[in-house]
Amino acid sequence: PVTVQYGGRTYVPHNYNNRYHGMVTMKQALALSLNTATVRFCQRTGFAGLASFVNQAGFSRRAHPYPSLCLGTLDVSPLELASVYTLFLNQGVIRPATPFAAAAAGRVTPGRPVQLVSAGAAFIVLDMMREAVERGTAANIRRLGIILPLAGKTGTARDGWFVGLTGNLAVCCWTGYDDNQEF
C-alpha cells in the first residue's frame, strides 16, 4: 500500500481486491495493473513531469500534476487514447488515429506526427504491454481464441476500456456511461 501527500490532501490508491505483491518489476505492474506500484514509480519520477509529458501528447484536456494522473484519470475520448497509443507501434511517434468509418470511406485527413518518446522507450513499453495480453489483465483475449501477435492495456475506473495493438493497428474499446456514473 502507498499513501501520497500533496497540496494538503491525501491520496491512497488501491490494487484490485486490495491484493499487494511486494516488490515487482514495472513489467509486472503494467501487466497486472498494479496501481500502488505505478503510483510509487510516478512519485519517484515526479507528478509535475508526468503532467508535462501527458500534455505533449495532444489530448483535448489538460493534465494536472495529481497523483491519480499516473493511473490514467485524465478524461479523454477512445479516439484520442488510440491515437496516443500509436506511438508504441511507430518508434515513439504519435500518428493521429482515424475513426474506422472515416477510414473505410476514404475520408482520412492525416494529422501531424509527433515524436513523443524514443524508439527504445516505445519498444520497452510495447513489450510490457505484450505481457498484459499473455499473462496479465488482458489474458482473456487469448482464451477467446485470438492468436494475433498482440499488445494491450486494460483500465477501469467508473468504466472499462482496452487498447489493443497489432501490426499497424491500434484499437480502443470503451464501455461505460457518458454521464460518468459508476459502470
C-alpha positions as CSV (number, residue, x, y, z in Angstrom):
1,P,0.0,0.0,0.0
2,V,1.0,3.6,-0.6
3,T,-0.1,7.0,0.7
4,V,0.8,10.2,-1.1
5,Q,0.5,13.6,0.5
6,Y,0.1,16.5,-2.0
7,G,-1.3,20.0,-1.7
8,G,-2.7,19.4,1.8
9,R,-4.5,16.3,0.6
10,T,-4.0,12.6,0.9
11,Y,-4.2,10.1,-1.9
12,V,-4.5,6.4,-1.2
13,P,-4.7,4.2,-4.3
14,H,-5.6,0.5,-4.0
15,N,-4.9,-2.5,-6.1
16,Y,-7.7,-4.7,-7.3
17,N,-9.2,-6.7,-4.4
18,N,-6.7,-4.9,-2.1
19,R,-4.1,-7.5,-3.0
20,Y,-0.5,-6.4,-2.8
21,H,2.5,-8.3,-4.3
22,G,5.6,-6.8,-2.6
23,M,8.4,-5.7,-4.9
24,V,7.5,-6.1,-8.5
25,T,9.0,-5.0,-11.9
26,M,7.4,-2.3,-13.9
27,K,6.5,-5.0,-16.4
28,Q,4.6,-6.9,-13.8
29,A,3.0,-3.7,-12.5
30,L,1.7,-2.8,-16.0
31,A,0.6,-6.3,-16.9
32,L,-1.3,-6.8,-13.7
33,S,-2.5,-3.1,-13.4
34,L,-0.9,-2.8,-10.0
35,N,-1.9,0.7,-9.1
36,T,0.3,1.1,-6.0
37,A,3.5,0.2,-7.8
38,T,2.6,2.6,-10.6
39,V,1.9,5.4,-8.2
40,R,5.2,4.7,-6.4
41,F,7.1,4.9,-9.7
42,C,5.4,8.2,-10.7
43,Q,6.1,9.6,-7.2
44,R,9.8,8.9,-7.8
45,T,9.8,10.5,-11.2
46,G,7.6,13.4,-10.3
47,F,3.9,14.2,-10.9
48,A,4.7,17.6,-12.5
49,G,7.0,16.0,-15.1
50,L,4.3,13.4,-15.8
51,A,1.7,16.1,-16.4
52,S,4.0,18.0,-18.7
53,F,4.7,14.8,-20.6
54,V,1.0,13.9,-20.9
55,N,0.3,17.5,-22.1
56,Q,2.7,17.0,-25.0
57,A,0.6,14.0,-26.3
58,G,-2.1,16.3,-27.8
59,F,-5.1,15.4,-25.7
60,S,-8.0,17.9,-25.8
61,R,-8.0,18.2,-22.0
62,R,-5.1,19.5,-19.9
63,A,-3.4,17.2,-17.4
64,H,-2.6,18.5,-13.9
65,P,0.1,17.1,-11.6
66,Y,-2.2,15.0,-9.4
67,P,-1.0,11.6,-8.2
68,S,-4.1,9.9,-9.8
69,L,-2.8,11.0,-13.3
70,C,-0.4,8.2,-13.4
71,L,-3.4,5.8,-13.3
72,G,-4.9,7.4,-16.3
73,T,-7.5,9.6,-14.7
74,L,-7.5,12.2,-17.5
75,D,-10.9,12.0,-19.3
76,V,-10.2,11.6,-23.0
77,S,-12.1,10.0,-25.9
78,P,-11.3,6.5,-27.1
79,L,-10.1,8.0,-30.4
80,E,-7.6,10.3,-28.5
81,L,-6.4,7.3,-26.5
82,A,-5.9,5.1,-29.6
83,S,-4.0,8.0,-31.2
84,V,-1.5,8.3,-28.4
85,Y,-1.0,4.5,-28.2
86,T,0.1,4.6,-31.9
87,L,3.5,5.8,-30.5
88,F,4.2,2.2,-29.4
89,L,3.8,1.0,-33.0
90,N,5.7,3.8,-34.6
91,Q,9.0,4.0,-32.7
92,G,7.8,6.8,-30.4
93,V,5.9,8.8,-33.0
94,I,2.2,9.5,-32.5
95,R,0.2,9.1,-35.7
96,P,-3.2,10.7,-35.2
97,A,-5.9,7.9,-35.3
98,T,-8.8,7.9,-37.7
99,P,-12.3,6.7,-36.8
100,F,-12.9,3.3,-38.6
101,A,-15.9,4.6,-40.6
102,A,-13.9,7.6,-41.9
103,A,-11.0,5.3,-42.9
104,A,-13.3,2.8,-44.6
105,A,-15.0,5.6,-46.6
106,G,-11.6,7.1,-47.7
107,R,-12.2,10.3,-45.7
108,V,-8.8,10.4,-44.0
109,T,-7.0,13.7,-43.2
110,P,-3.8,12.7,-41.5
111,G,-2.7,14.9,-38.7
112,R,0.8,16.0,-37.9
113,P,3.0,13.1,-36.4
114,V,4.6,13.9,-33.0
115,Q,7.8,12.3,-31.7
116,L,6.9,11.8,-28.0
117,V,9.4,9.2,-26.8
118,S,12.5,7.5,-28.1
119,A,12.2,4.4,-30.3
120,G,13.8,2.3,-27.5
121,A,11.4,3.6,-24.8
122,A,8.4,2.8,-27.1
123,F,9.7,-0.7,-27.7
124,I,10.2,-1.4,-24.0
125,V,6.6,-0.3,-23.1
126,L,5.2,-2.3,-26.1
127,D,7.0,-5.4,-24.8
128,M,5.5,-4.7,-21.3
129,M,2.0,-4.5,-22.9
130,R,2.5,-7.9,-24.6
131,E,2.8,-9.3,-21.1
132,A,-0.6,-7.8,-20.2
133,V,-2.1,-9.9,-23.1
134,E,-0.1,-13.1,-22.4
135,R,-0.4,-13.2,-18.5
136,G,-2.0,-10.1,-17.2
137,T,-5.3,-8.3,-17.1
138,A,-5.9,-8.8,-20.9
139,A,-5.2,-12.5,-20.9
140,N,-8.9,-13.3,-21.6
141,I,-8.2,-12.3,-25.2
142,R,-6.1,-15.5,-25.6
143,R,-8.9,-17.6,-24.0
144,L,-11.3,-16.2,-26.7
145,G,-9.0,-17.7,-29.4
146,I,-7.4,-14.6,-30.7
147,I,-3.9,-15.6,-31.7
148,L,-2.5,-12.5,-33.4
149,P,0.7,-11.0,-32.0
150,L,-0.9,-8.5,-29.7
151,A,-0.1,-6.0,-27.0
152,G,-2.6,-4.1,-24.9
153,K,-3.6,-2.3,-21.8
154,T,-6.8,-2.5,-19.8
155,G,-8.2,0.1,-17.5
156,T,-11.1,0.6,-15.1
157,A,-12.5,3.5,-13.1
158,R,-16.2,4.3,-13.5
159,D,-15.9,2.5,-16.8
160,G,-13.9,-0.1,-18.6
161,W,-11.5,0.1,-21.6
162,F,-8.9,-1.8,-23.5
163,V,-6.4,-0.6,-26.1
164,G,-5.1,-3.3,-28.4
165,L,-2.1,-3.0,-30.7
166,T,-1.0,-5.3,-33.5
167,G,0.9,-4.7,-36.7
168,N,0.0,-1.1,-37.7
169,L,-3.4,-1.1,-36.0
170,A,-4.4,0.5,-32.7
171,V,-7.9,-0.1,-31.4
172,C,-9.6,1.3,-28.3
173,C,-12.7,-0.3,-26.9
174,W,-14.6,1.6,-24.1
175,T,-17.7,0.7,-22.2
176,G,-19.4,2.9,-19.6
177,Y,-21.9,5.7,-19.2
178,D,-21.5,9.1,-20.8
179,D,-22.5,10.9,-17.6
180,N,-19.7,9.4,-15.6
181,Q,-21.9,7.3,-13.3
182,E,-20.4,4.0,-12.0
183,F,-20.4,1.1,-14.5
